[in-house]
Amino acid sequence: STKNSQTKKHGTQAITLDIWGVQVEAGNVATAFQTATGTLAGELAACQRYYVRYSGTANNYAYFGNGTVNSSTNAYITIPLPVEMRVLPTSIDTVTASSYRLQYGATFFNVTSLALGTVGDGTKIGCLSATVASGLTTNGFVQLLANNSSTAYVGFSAEL
């Protein structure tokens, strides 16, 4: 006798799976599900006390924040935070500096470095120090934008 072998091909599908209400406990008795705040929005706000990210997804020239020029090569950018962070942010999370630009009037300046700034109340307003090659005027008003990059983002971290 002969055997016929057939291979079945199965397609793949992308899915998004959101899970909520899972609680892991030691022991063999389950207790009622609990959250720290009682609501999904409250849980998000509690998480944002430690980390928040602003994304330019699907917008190559996304707006991140406003700032003031403090030298011909540097400006401080402030970004209101959605909730008060637990402490001053200790670091920022960004993509490469070339993914950002400053708009000064009708002129654009490519950002050469982006760092955590120290101006203002950093638990309520995030601050960035943006450096460009040259050409800014002290006390001028600037905006931080993505520089033709849909992957640009700015994250503030106040982790433990």
Secondary structure, 3 states (H helix, E strand, C coil): CCCCCCCCCCCCCCCCCCCCCCCCCCCCCCCCCCCCCCCHHHHHHHHHCCEEEEECCCCCCCEEEEEEEEECCEEEEEEECCCCCCCCCCEEEECCHHHEEEEECCEEEEEEEEEECCCCCCCCEEEEEEEECCCCCCCCEEEEEECCCCCCEEEEECCC
